[in-house]
Amino acid sequence: MAKIDEIKEHIGALKSYLNIVIALILAIGAGVSKLYLAEISNVLFWSGIGLIAILLVVFVIIAKAMHNNIEKQKDL
């Protein structure tokens, strides 16, 4: 397989991972907001907040990797 095809496949995989991370952030965010509106601040609430923060960092890492691969593709 050509180098450009490999980069395109990698970008496609990163897009899929990005979609999964976004879906998780939205789902957990909905649960956390439901707990917040019900004025329940237990372990589940705080672990949800922490998990959202971790997923946001993962989102940034994946997006940066995707942009790096796009730049590599421009060079080919």
N, CA, C and O atoms as a Maestro MAE file, in Angstrom:
{
 s_m_m2io_version
 :::
 2.0.0
}

f_m_ct {
 s_m_title
 :::
 protein
 m_atom[304] {
  # First column is atom index #
  i_m_mmod_type
  r_m_x_coord
  r_m_y_coord
  r_m_z_coord
  i_m_residue_number
  s_m_chain_name
  s_m_pdb_residue_name
  s_m_pdb_atom_name
  i_m_atomic_number
  :::
  1 25 0.850 -1.171 0.000 1 A "MET " " N  " 7
  2 3 0.000 0.000 0.000 1 A "MET " " CA " 6
  3 2 0.905 1.247 0.000 1 A "MET " " C  " 6
  4 15 1.951 1.281 0.649 1 A "MET " " O  " 8
  5 25 0.474 2.238 -0.731 2 A "ALA " " N  " 7
  6 3 1.250 3.470 -0.817 2 A "ALA " " CA " 6
  7 2 1.202 4.218 0.511 2 A "ALA " " C  " 6
  8 15 0.286 4.045 1.315 2 A "ALA " " O  " 8
  9 25 2.200 5.040 0.711 3 A "LYS " " N  " 7
  10 3 2.311 5.794 1.964 3 A "LYS " " CA " 6
  11 2 1.109 6.721 2.155 3 A "LYS " " C  " 6
  12 15 0.628 6.874 3.278 3 A "LYS " " O  " 8
  13 25 0.618 7.339 1.080 4 A "ILE " " N  " 7
  14 3 -0.514 8.255 1.196 4 A "ILE " " CA " 6
  15 2 -1.782 7.503 1.589 4 A "ILE " " C  " 6
  16 15 -2.616 8.031 2.325 4 A "ILE " " O  " 8
  17 25 -1.928 6.274 1.103 5 A "ASP " " N  " 7
  18 3 -3.098 5.464 1.473 5 A "ASP " " CA " 6
  19 2 -3.056 5.081 2.947 5 A "ASP " " C  " 6
  20 15 -4.083 5.066 3.625 5 A "ASP " " O  " 8
  21 25 -1.863 4.773 3.433 6 A "GLU " " N  " 7
  22 3 -1.724 4.447 4.857 6 A "GLU " " CA " 6
  23 2 -2.092 5.639 5.730 6 A "GLU " " C  " 6
  24 15 -2.755 5.481 6.755 6 A "GLU " " O  " 8
  25 25 -1.667 6.825 5.327 7 A "ILE " " N  " 7
  26 3 -1.982 8.030 6.097 7 A "ILE " " CA " 6
  27 2 -3.481 8.293 6.067 7 A "ILE " " C  " 6
  28 15 -4.067 8.668 7.082 7 A "ILE " " O  " 8
  29 25 -4.109 8.097 4.899 8 A "LYS " " N  " 7
  30 3 -5.554 8.294 4.794 8 A "LYS " " CA " 6
  31 2 -6.309 7.321 5.696 8 A "LYS " " C  " 6
  32 15 -7.286 7.701 6.340 8 A "LYS " " O  " 8
  33 25 -5.861 6.074 5.743 9 A "GLU " " N  " 7
  34 3 -6.492 5.080 6.623 9 A "GLU " " CA " 6
  35 2 -6.334 5.473 8.084 9 A "GLU " " C  " 6
  36 15 -7.267 5.330 8.873 9 A "GLU " " O  " 8
  37 25 -5.172 5.962 8.441 10 A "HIS " " N  " 7
  38 3 -4.921 6.376 9.824 10 A "HIS " " CA " 6
  39 2 -5.800 7.565 10.193 10 A "HIS " " C  " 6
  40 15 -6.336 7.621 11.300 10 A "HIS " " O  " 8
  41 25 -5.952 8.513 9.276 11 A "ILE " " N  " 7
  42 3 -6.828 9.660 9.524 11 A "ILE " " CA " 6
  43 2 -8.269 9.200 9.703 11 A "ILE " " C  " 6
  44 15 -8.976 9.704 10.576 11 A "ILE " " O  " 8
  45 25 -8.707 8.253 8.889 12 A "GLY " " N  " 7
  46 3 -10.060 7.716 9.014 12 A "GLY " " CA " 6
  47 2 -10.290 7.036 10.349 12 A "GLY " " C  " 6
  48 15 -11.354 7.181 10.951 12 A "GLY " " O  " 8
  49 25 -9.292 6.292 10.814 13 A "ALA " " N  " 7
  50 3 -9.408 5.637 12.120 13 A "ALA " " CA " 6
  51 2 -9.466 6.668 13.240 13 A "ALA " " C  " 6
  52 15 -10.242 6.523 14.185 13 A "ALA " " O  " 8
  53 25 -8.650 7.703 13.133 14 A "LEU " " N  " 7
  54 3 -8.661 8.755 14.154 14 A "LEU " " CA " 6
  55 2 -10.004 9.484 14.187 14 A "LEU " " C  " 6
  56 15 -10.471 9.877 15.256 14 A "LEU " " O  " 8
  57 25 -10.623 9.664 13.022 15 A "LYS " " N  " 7
  58 3 -11.953 10.287 12.980 15 A "LYS " " CA " 6
  59 2 -12.969 9.420 13.726 15 A "LYS " " C  " 6
  60 15 -13.826 9.932 14.445 15 A "LYS " " O  " 8
  61 25 -12.864 8.120 13.548 16 A "SER " " N  " 7
  62 3 -13.775 7.207 14.255 16 A "SER " " CA " 6
  63 2 -13.572 7.298 15.761 16 A "SER " " C  " 6
  64 15 -14.540 7.352 16.521 16 A "SER " " O  " 8
  65 25 -12.314 7.316 16.192 17 A "TYR " " N  " 7
  66 3 -12.036 7.439 17.625 17 A "TYR " " CA " 6
  67 2 -12.553 8.771 18.169 17 A "TYR " " C  " 6
  68 15 -13.074 8.837 19.283 17 A "TYR " " O  " 8
  69 25 -12.404 9.832 17.369 18 A "LEU " " N  " 7
  70 3 -12.879 11.144 17.778 18 A "LEU " " CA " 6
  71 2 -14.391 11.137 17.960 18 A "LEU " " C  " 6
  72 15 -14.908 11.732 18.906 18 A "LEU " " O  " 8
  73 25 -15.103 10.464 17.055 19 A "ASN " " N  " 7
  74 3 -16.560 10.366 17.173 19 A "ASN " " CA " 6
  75 2 -16.974 9.614 18.436 19 A "ASN " " C  " 6
  76 15 -17.945 9.987 19.094 19 A "ASN " " O  " 8
  77 25 -16.250 8.571 18.767 20 A "ILE " " N  " 7
  78 3 -16.564 7.801 19.973 20 A "ILE " " CA " 6
  79 2 -16.340 8.658 21.223 20 A "ILE " " C  " 6
  80 15 -17.154 8.642 22.146 20 A "ILE " " O  " 8
  81 25 -15.240 9.399 21.245 21 A "VAL " " N  " 7
  82 3 -14.941 10.255 22.394 21 A "VAL " " CA " 6
  83 2 -16.016 11.333 22.538 21 A "VAL " " C  " 6
  84 15 -16.454 11.620 23.652 21 A "VAL " " O  " 8
  85 25 -16.441 11.930 21.432 22 A "ILE " " N  " 7
  86 3 -17.481 12.959 21.490 22 A "ILE " " CA " 6
  87 2 -18.785 12.374 22.015 22 A "ILE " " C  " 6
  88 15 -19.457 12.994 22.840 22 A "ILE " " O  " 8
  89 25 -19.148 11.183 21.542 23 A "ALA " " N  " 7
  90 3 -20.380 10.539 22.019 23 A "ALA " " CA " 6
  91 2 -20.307 10.261 23.518 23 A "ALA " " C  " 6
  92 15 -21.292 10.448 24.231 23 A "ALA " " O  " 8
  93 25 -19.151 9.817 23.999 24 A "LEU " " N  " 7
  94 3 -18.987 9.561 25.433 24 A "LEU " " CA " 6
  95 2 -19.086 10.849 26.249 24 A "LEU " " C  " 6
  96 15 -19.706 10.873 27.313 24 A "LEU " " O  " 8
  97 25 -18.469 11.917 25.742 25 A "ILE " " N  " 7
  98 3 -18.539 13.199 26.450 25 A "ILE " " CA " 6
  99 2 -19.987 13.664 26.552 25 A "ILE " " C  " 6
  100 15 -20.422 14.112 27.613 25 A "ILE " " O  " 8
  101 25 -20.730 13.559 25.460 26 A "LEU " " N  " 7
  102 3 -22.131 13.992 25.477 26 A "LEU " " CA " 6
  103 2 -22.985 13.135 26.407 26 A "LEU " " C  " 6
  104 15 -23.811 13.660 27.152 26 A "LEU " " O  " 8
  105 25 -22.789 11.832 26.365 27 A "ALA " " N  " 7
  106 3 -23.591 10.937 27.210 27 A "ALA " " CA " 6
  107 2 -23.292 11.152 28.687 27 A "ALA " " C  " 6
  108 15 -24.207 11.246 29.504 27 A "ALA " " O  " 8
  109 25 -22.023 11.229 29.022 28 A "ILE " " N  " 7
  110 3 -21.649 11.438 30.427 28 A "ILE " " CA " 6
  111 2 -22.071 12.837 30.880 28 A "ILE " " C  " 6
  112 15 -22.509 13.025 32.015 28 A "ILE " " O  " 8
  113 25 -21.935 13.809 29.985 29 A "GLY " " N  " 7
  114 3 -22.364 15.170 30.309 29 A "GLY " " CA " 6
  115 2 -23.849 15.243 30.598 29 A "GLY " " C  " 6
  116 15 -24.272 15.976 31.492 29 A "GLY " " O  " 8
  117 25 -24.649 14.490 29.848 30 A "ALA " " N  " 7
  118 3 -26.089 14.467 30.108 30 A "ALA " " CA " 6
  119 2 -26.388 13.858 31.472 30 A "ALA " " C  " 6
  120 15 -27.252 14.349 32.199 30 A "ALA " " O  " 8
  121 25 -25.682 12.800 31.817 31 A "GLY " " N  " 7
  122 3 -25.877 12.175 33.126 31 A "GLY " " CA " 6
  123 2 -25.452 13.072 34.268 31 A "GLY " " C  " 6
  124 15 -26.130 13.154 35.292 31 A "GLY " " O  " 8
  125 25 -24.332 13.743 34.090 32 A "VAL " " N  " 7
  126 3 -23.839 14.646 35.129 32 A "VAL " " CA " 6
  127 2 -24.789 15.824 35.298 32 A "VAL " " C  " 6
  128 15 -25.073 16.238 36.422 32 A "VAL " " O  " 8
  129 25 -25.278 16.363 34.193 33 A "SER " " N  " 7
  130 3 -26.204 17.494 34.302 33 A "SER " " CA " 6
  131 2 -27.515 17.077 34.955 33 A "SER " " C  " 6
  132 15 -28.126 17.862 35.681 33 A "SER " " O  " 8
  133 25 -27.947 15.852 34.703 34 A "LYS " " N  " 7
  134 3 -29.161 15.351 35.361 34 A "LYS " " CA " 6
  135 2 -28.947 15.246 36.881 34 A "LYS " " C  " 6
  136 15 -29.828 15.598 37.666 34 A "LYS " " O  " 8
  137 25 -27.784 14.766 37.274 35 A "LEU " " N  " 7
  138 3 -27.469 14.705 38.698 35 A "LEU " " CA " 6
  139 2 -27.373 16.100 39.305 35 A "LEU " " C  " 6
  140 15 -27.806 16.323 40.435 35 A "LEU " " O  " 8
  141 25 -26.808 17.027 38.559 36 A "TYR " " N  " 7
  142 3 -26.665 18.400 39.050 36 A "TYR " " CA " 6
  143 2 -28.035 19.044 39.253 36 A "TYR " " C  " 6
  144 15 -28.282 19.691 40.271 36 A "TYR " " O  " 8
  145 25 -28.921 18.862 38.277 37 A "LEU " " N  " 7
  146 3 -30.263 19.456 38.384 37 A "LEU " " CA " 6
  147 2 -31.073 18.841 39.520 37 A "LEU " " C  " 6
  148 15 -31.934 19.496 40.107 37 A "LEU " " O  " 8
  149 25 -30.786 17.567 39.823 38 A "ALA " " N  " 7
  150 3 -31.464 16.906 40.934 38 A "ALA " " CA " 6
  151 2 -30.774 17.205 42.266 38 A "ALA " " C  " 6
  152 15 -31.172 16.687 43.310 38 A "ALA " " O  " 8
  153 25 -29.735 18.045 42.220 39 A "GLU " " N  " 7
  154 3 -28.959 18.427 43.397 39 A "GLU " " CA " 6
  155 2 -28.368 17.221 44.128 39 A "GLU " " C  " 6
  156 15 -28.360 17.153 45.357 39 A "GLU " " O  " 8
  157 25 -27.883 16.288 43.340 40 A "ILE " " N  " 7
  158 3 -27.217 15.101 43.881 40 A "ILE " " CA " 6
  159 2 -25.730 15.230 43.547 40 A "ILE " " C  " 6
  160 15 -25.342 15.164 42.381 40 A "ILE " " O  " 8
  161 25 -24.918 15.410 44.560 41 A "SER " " N  " 7
  162 3 -23.474 15.506 44.312 41 A "SER " " CA " 6
  163 2 -22.763 14.394 45.077 41 A "SER " " C  " 6
  164 15 -22.103 14.622 46.091 41 A "SER " " O  " 8
  165 25 -22.921 13.201 44.556 42 A "ASN " " N  " 7
  166 3 -22.283 12.045 45.176 42 A "ASN " " CA " 6
  167 2 -21.043 11.638 44.376 42 A "ASN " " C  " 6
  168 15 -20.559 12.399 43.537 42 A "ASN " " O  " 8
  169 25 -20.547 10.461 44.637 43 A "VAL " " N  " 7
  170 3 -19.337 9.967 43.976 43 A "VAL " " CA " 6
  171 2 -19.554 9.852 42.473 43 A "VAL " " C  " 6
  172 15 -18.644 10.134 41.694 43 A "VAL " " O  " 8
  173 25 -20.727 9.448 42.066 44 A "LEU " " N  " 7
  174 3 -21.023 9.303 40.643 44 A "LEU " " CA " 6
  175 2 -20.925 10.650 39.918 44 A "LEU " " C  " 6
  176 15 -20.396 10.724 38.809 44 A "LEU " " O  " 8
  177 25 -21.430 11.694 40.539 45 A "PHE " " N  " 7
  178 3 -21.358 13.043 39.962 45 A "PHE " " CA " 6
  179 2 -19.912 13.473 39.762 45 A "PHE " " C  " 6
  180 15 -19.531 13.898 38.671 45 A "PHE " " O  " 8
  181 25 -19.112 13.363 40.810 46 A "TRP " " N  " 7
  182 3 -17.728 13.822 40.733 46 A "TRP " " CA " 6
  183 2 -16.866 12.946 39.829 46 A "TRP " " C  " 6
  184 15 -15.961 13.447 39.161 46 A "TRP " " O  " 8
  185 25 -17.139 11.648 39.802 47 A "SER " " N  " 7
  186 3 -16.385 10.789 38.876 47 A "SER " " CA " 6
  187 2 -16.767 11.112 37.431 47 A "SER " " C  " 6
  188 15 -15.929 11.016 36.534 47 A "SER " " O  " 8
  189 25 -18.015 11.489 37.202 48 A "GLY " " N  " 7
  190 3 -18.429 11.910 35.865 48 A "GLY " " CA " 6
  191 2 -17.718 13.172 35.431 48 A "GLY " " C  " 6
  192 15 -17.288 13.284 34.283 48 A "GLY " " O  " 8
  193 25 -17.589 14.134 36.352 49 A "ILE " " N  " 7
  194 3 -16.862 15.371 36.053 49 A "ILE " " CA " 6
  195 2 -15.399 15.055 35.715 49 A "ILE " " C  " 6
  196 15 -14.848 15.590 34.753 49 A "ILE " " O  " 8
  197 25 -14.787 14.192 36.505 50 A "GLY " " N  " 7
  198 3 -13.394 13.812 36.245 50 A "GLY " " CA " 6
  199 2 -13.231 13.087 34.922 50 A "GLY " " C  " 6
  200 15 -12.267 13.316 34.192 50 A "GLY " " O  " 8
  201 25 -14.174 12.214 34.616 51 A "LEU " " N  " 7
  202 3 -14.108 11.466 33.361 51 A "LEU " " CA " 6
  203 2 -14.289 12.384 32.163 51 A "LEU " " C  " 6
  204 15 -13.644 12.184 31.134 51 A "LEU " " O  " 8
  205 25 -15.142 13.373 32.276 52 A "ILE " " N  " 7
  206 3 -15.311 14.339 31.190 52 A "ILE " " CA " 6
  207 2 -13.996 15.098 30.966 52 A "ILE " " C  " 6
  208 15 -13.587 15.318 29.826 52 A "ILE " " O  " 8
  209 25 -13.347 15.490 32.048 53 A "ALA " " N  " 7
  210 3 -12.064 16.200 31.918 53 A "ALA " " CA " 6
  211 2 -11.021 15.325 31.227 53 A "ALA " " C  " 6
  212 15 -10.277 15.802 30.370 53 A "ALA " " O  " 8
  213 25 -10.968 14.066 31.594 54 A "ILE " " N  " 7
  214 3 -10.016 13.136 30.966 54 A "ILE " " CA " 6
  215 2 -10.339 12.958 29.490 54 A "ILE " " C  " 6
  216 15 -9.439 12.952 28.650 54 A "ILE " " O  " 8
  217 25 -11.624 12.813 29.171 55 A "LEU " " N  " 7
  218 3 -12.025 12.631 27.777 55 A "LEU " " CA " 6
  219 2 -11.743 13.876 26.937 55 A "LEU " " C  " 6
  220 15 -11.448 13.767 25.746 55 A "LEU " " O  " 8
  221 25 -11.830 15.047 27.546 56 A "LEU " " N  " 7
  222 3 -11.482 16.263 26.812 56 A "LEU " " CA " 6
  223 2 -9.999 16.292 26.466 56 A "LEU " " C  " 6
  224 15 -9.624 16.740 25.383 56 A "LEU " " O  " 8
  225 25 -9.167 15.825 27.365 57 A "VAL " " N  " 7
  226 3 -7.731 15.745 27.082 57 A "VAL " " CA " 6
  227 2 -7.476 14.723 25.973 57 A "VAL " " C  " 6
  228 15 -6.666 14.966 25.079 57 A "VAL " " O  " 8
  229 25 -8.161 13.587 26.029 58 A "VAL " " N  " 7
  230 3 -8.030 12.564 24.987 58 A "VAL " " CA " 6
  231 2 -8.471 13.132 23.636 58 A "VAL " " C  " 6
  232 15 -7.846 12.864 22.610 58 A "VAL " " O  " 8
  233 25 -9.555 13.922 23.645 59 A "PHE " " N  " 7
  234 3 -10.044 14.562 22.426 59 A "PHE " " CA " 6
  235 2 -8.964 15.446 21.807 59 A "PHE " " C  " 6
  236 15 -8.733 15.395 20.598 59 A "PHE " " O  " 8
  237 25 -8.311 16.245 22.624 60 A "VAL " " N  " 7
  238 3 -7.266 17.144 22.124 60 A "VAL " " CA " 6
  239 2 -6.092 16.346 21.556 60 A "VAL " " C  " 6
  240 15 -5.538 16.713 20.520 60 A "VAL " " O  " 8
  241 25 -5.714 15.271 22.221 61 A "ILE " " N  " 7
  242 3 -4.593 14.443 21.749 61 A "ILE " " CA " 6
  243 2 -4.924 13.814 20.398 61 A "ILE " " C  " 6
  244 15 -4.094 13.814 19.490 61 A "ILE " " O  " 8
  245 25 -6.135 13.278 20.268 62 A "ILE " " N  " 7
  246 3 -6.533 12.651 19.002 62 A "ILE " " CA " 6
  247 2 -6.620 13.692 17.895 62 A "ILE " " C  " 6
  248 15 -6.170 13.442 16.777 62 A "ILE " " O  " 8
  249 25 -7.191 14.857 18.189 63 A "ALA " " N  " 7
  250 3 -7.303 15.905 17.175 63 A "ALA " " CA " 6
  251 2 -5.925 16.366 16.714 63 A "ALA " " C  " 6
  252 15 -5.714 16.607 15.525 63 A "ALA " " O  " 8
  253 25 -4.994 16.487 17.646 64 A "LYS " " N  " 7
  254 3 -3.631 16.894 17.295 64 A "LYS " " CA " 6
  255 2 -2.962 15.834 16.412 64 A "LYS " " C  " 6
  256 15 -2.282 16.173 15.443 64 A "LYS " " O  " 8
  257 25 -3.152 14.566 16.741 65 A "ALA " " N  " 7
  258 3 -2.584 13.491 15.926 65 A "ALA " " CA " 6
  259 2 -3.186 13.505 14.521 65 A "ALA " " C  " 6
  260 15 -2.487 13.263 13.538 65 A "ALA " " O  " 8
  261 25 -4.477 13.789 14.435 66 A "MET " " N  " 7
  262 3 -5.129 13.836 13.135 66 A "MET " " CA " 6
  263 2 -4.574 14.989 12.293 66 A "MET " " C  " 6
  264 15 -4.313 14.822 11.102 66 A "MET " " O  " 8
  265 25 -4.401 16.131 12.901 67 A "HIS " " N  " 7
  266 3 -3.852 17.275 12.169 67 A "HIS " " CA " 6
  267 2 -2.397 17.045 11.753 67 A "HIS " " C  " 6
  268 15 -1.982 17.495 10.685 67 A "HIS " " O  " 8
  269 25 -1.627 16.354 12.583 68 A "ASN " " N  " 7
  270 3 -0.251 16.016 12.206 68 A "ASN " " CA " 6
  271 2 -0.230 15.103 10.981 68 A "ASN " " C  " 6
  272 15 0.608 15.270 10.094 68 A "ASN " " O  " 8
  273 25 -1.147 14.143 10.932 69 A "ASN " " N  " 7
  274 3 -1.210 13.251 9.782 69 A "ASN " " CA " 6
  275 2 -1.668 13.976 8.531 69 A "ASN " " C  " 6
  276 15 -1.220 13.658 7.430 69 A "ASN " " O  " 8
  277 25 -2.556 14.946 8.687 70 A "ILE " " N  " 7
  278 3 -2.977 15.739 7.534 70 A "ILE " " CA " 6
  279 2 -1.799 16.545 6.992 70 A "ILE " " C  " 6
  280 15 -1.636 16.674 5.779 70 A "ILE " " O  " 8
  281 25 -0.989 17.078 7.882 71 A "GLU " " N  " 7
  282 3 0.208 17.811 7.451 71 A "GLU " " CA " 6
  283 2 1.194 16.890 6.738 71 A "GLU " " C  " 6
  284 15 1.820 17.283 5.754 71 A "GLU " " O  " 8
  285 25 1.328 15.656 7.243 72 A "LYS " " N  " 7
  286 3 2.215 14.681 6.566 72 A "LYS " " CA " 6
  287 2 1.709 14.385 5.172 72 A "LYS " " C  " 6
  288 15 2.489 14.226 4.233 72 A "LYS " " O  " 8
  289 25 0.393 14.314 5.045 73 A "GLN " " N  " 7
  290 3 -0.201 14.005 3.744 73 A "GLN " " CA " 6
  291 2 0.059 15.136 2.758 73 A "GLN " " C  " 6
  292 15 0.254 14.884 1.569 73 A "GLN " " O  " 8
  293 25 0.066 16.369 3.231 74 A "LYS " " N  " 7
  294 3 0.340 17.507 2.350 74 A "LYS " " CA " 6
  295 2 1.754 17.447 1.801 74 A "LYS " " C  " 6
  296 15 2.013 17.876 0.677 74 A "LYS " " O  " 8
  297 25 2.673 16.909 2.608 75 A "ASP " " N  " 7
  298 3 4.074 16.850 2.195 75 A "ASP " " CA " 6
  299 2 4.328 15.786 1.132 75 A "ASP " " C  " 6
  300 15 5.337 15.845 0.430 75 A "ASP " " O  " 8
  301 25 3.430 14.819 1.007 76 A "LEU " " N  " 7
  302 3 3.665 13.732 0.027 76 A "LEU " " CA " 6
  303 2 3.313 14.121 -1.363 76 A "LEU " " C  " 6
  304 15 3.456 13.318 -2.284 76 A "LEU " " O  " 8
  :::
 }
 m_bond[303] {
  # First column is bond index #
  i_m_from
  i_m_to
  i_m_order
  :::
  1 1 2 1
  2 2 3 1
  3 3 4 2
  4 3 5 1
  5 5 6 1
  6 6 7 1
  7 7 8 2
  8 7 9 1
  9 9 10 1
  10 10 11 1
  11 11 12 2
  12 11 13 1
  13 13 14 1
  14 14 15 1
  15 15 16 2
  16 15 17 1
  17 17 18 1
  18 18 19 1
  19 19 20 2
  20 19 21 1
  21 21 22 1
  22 22 23 1
  23 23 24 2
  24 23 25 1
  25 25 26 1
  26 26 27 1
  27 27 28 2
  28 27 29 1
  29 29 30 1
  30 30 31 1
  31 31 32 2
  32 31 33 1
  33 33 34 1
  34 34 35 1
  35 35 36 2
  36 35 37 1
  37 37 38 1
  38 38 39 1
  39 39 40 2
  40 39 41 1
  41 41 42 1
  42 42 43 1
  43 43 44 2
  44 43 45 1
  45 45 46 1
  46 46 47 1
  47 47 48 2
  48 47 49 1
  49 49 50 1
  50 50 51 1
  51 51 52 2
  52 51 53 1
  53 53 54 1
  54 54 55 1
  55 55 56 2
  56 55 57 1
  57 57 58 1
  58 58 59 1
  59 59 60 2
  60 59 61 1
  61 61 62 1
  62 62 63 1
  63 63 64 2
  64 63 65 1
  65 65 66 1
  66 66 67 1
  67 67 68 2
  68 67 69 1
  69 69 70 1
  70 70 71 1
  71 71 72 2
  72 71 73 1
  73 73 74 1
  74 74 75 1
  75 75 76 2
  76 75 77 1
  77 77 78 1
  78 78 79 1
  79 79 80 2
  80 79 81 1
  81 81 82 1
  82 82 83 1
  83 83 84 2
  84 83 85 1
  85 85 86 1
  86 86 87 1
  87 87 88 2
  88 87 89 1
  89 89 90 1
  90 90 91 1
  91 91 92 2
  92 91 93 1
  93 93 94 1
  94 94 95 1
  95 95 96 2
  96 95 97 1
  97 97 98 1
  98 98 99 1
  99 99 100 2
  100 99 101 1
  101 101 102 1
  102 102 103 1
  103 103 104 2
  104 103 105 1
  105 105 106 1
  106 106 107 1
  107 107 108 2
  108 107 109 1
  109 109 110 1
  110 110 111 1
  111 111 112 2
  112 111 113 1
  113 113 114 1
  114 114 115 1
  115 115 116 2
  116 115 117 1
  117 117 118 1
  118 118 119 1
  119 119 120 2
  120 119 121 1
  121 121 122 1
  122 122 123 1
  123 123 124 2
  124 123 125 1
  125 125 126 1
  126 126 127 1
  127 127 128 2
  128 127 129 1
  129 129 130 1
  130 130 131 1
  131 131 132 2
  132 131 133 1
  133 133 134 1
  134 134 135 1
  135 135 136 2
  136 135 137 1
  137 137 138 1
  138 138 139 1
  139 139 140 2
  140 139 141 1
  141 141 142 1
  142 142 143 1
  143 143 144 2
  144 143 145 1
  145 145 146 1
  146 146 147 1
  147 147 148 2
  148 147 149 1
  149 149 150 1
  150 150 151 1
  151 151 152 2
  152 151 153 1
  153 153 154 1
  154 154 155 1
  155 155 156 2
  156 155 157 1
  157 157 158 1
  158 158 159 1
  159 159 160 2
  160 159 161 1
  161 161 162 1
  162 162 163 1
  163 163 164 2
  164 163 165 1
  165 165 166 1
  166 166 167 1
  167 167 168 2
  168 167 169 1
  169 169 170 1
  170 170 171 1
  171 171 172 2
  172 171 173 1
  173 173 174 1
  174 174 175 1
  175 175 176 2
  176 175 177 1
  177 177 178 1
  178 178 179 1
  179 179 180 2
  180 179 181 1
  181 181 182 1
  182 182 183 1
  183 183 184 2
  184 183 185 1
  185 185 186 1
  186 186 187 1
  187 187 188 2
  188 187 189 1
  189 189 190 1
  190 190 191 1
  191 191 192 2
  192 191 193 1
  193 193 194 1
  194 194 195 1
  195 195 196 2
  196 195 197 1
  197 197 198 1
  198 198 199 1
  199 199 200 2
  200 199 201 1
  201 201 202 1
  202 202 203 1
  203 203 204 2
  204 203 205 1
  205 205 206 1
  206 206 207 1
  207 207 208 2
  208 207 209 1
  209 209 210 1
  210 210 211 1
  211 211 212 2
  212 211 213 1
  213 213 214 1
  214 214 215 1
  215 215 216 2
  216 215 217 1
  217 217 218 1
  218 218 219 1
  219 219 220 2
  220 219 221 1
  221 221 222 1
  222 222 223 1
  223 223 224 2
  224 223 225 1
  225 225 226 1
  226 226 227 1
  227 227 228 2
  228 227 229 1
  229 229 230 1
  230 230 231 1
  231 231 232 2
  232 231 233 1
  233 233 234 1
  234 234 235 1
  235 235 236 2
  236 235 237 1
  237 237 238 1
  238 238 239 1
  239 239 240 2
  240 239 241 1
  241 241 242 1
  242 242 243 1
  243 243 244 2
  244 243 245 1
  245 245 246 1
  246 246 247 1
  247 247 248 2
  248 247 249 1
  249 249 250 1
  250 250 251 1
  251 251 252 2
  252 251 253 1
  253 253 254 1
  254 254 255 1
  255 255 256 2
  256 255 257 1
  257 257 258 1
  258 258 259 1
  259 259 260 2
  260 259 261 1
  261 261 262 1
  262 262 263 1
  263 263 264 2
  264 263 265 1
  265 265 266 1
  266 266 267 1
  267 267 268 2
  268 267 269 1
  269 269 270 1
  270 270 271 1
  271 271 272 2
  272 271 273 1
  273 273 274 1
  274 274 275 1
  275 275 276 2
  276 275 277 1
  277 277 278 1
  278 278 279 1
  279 279 280 2
  280 279 281 1
  281 281 282 1
  282 282 283 1
  283 283 284 2
  284 283 285 1
  285 285 286 1
  286 286 287 1
  287 287 288 2
  288 287 289 1
  289 289 290 1
  290 290 291 1
  291 291 292 2
  292 291 293 1
  293 293 294 1
  294 294 295 1
  295 295 296 2
  296 295 297 1
  297 297 298 1
  298 298 299 1
  299 299 300 2
  300 299 301 1
  301 301 302 1
  302 302 303 1
  303 303 304 2
  :::
 }
}
